[in-house]
Amino acid sequence: MMHVEQLSERLRFIALNTPRNTTVADIGTDHAQLPVALALDGLIKKSSSKRCKWWTIPKCTSKCEQSSVNRTD
């Protein structure tokens, strides 16, 4: 799974400017890459990811499951 240093330049910039130990809302998520990386690196308490396109939901779910990040609906 991807950690912060492996994110794209755009997502890494956001990650490095995200307040630590907070709850993050990732609206329009890129397949949950940002919240998963933040969680894996222990930088946030929890997150909520929302995607407007319904067909990307399985990919987000898969990323969370592969990374052992707890997922709730």
Buried (B, 14 or more C-beta within 10 A) or exposed (E): BBBBEEBEEEBBEBBEEBEEEEEBEBEEBBBBBBBBBBBBEEBBEEBEBEBEEEEBBEEBBEBBEEBEBEBEE
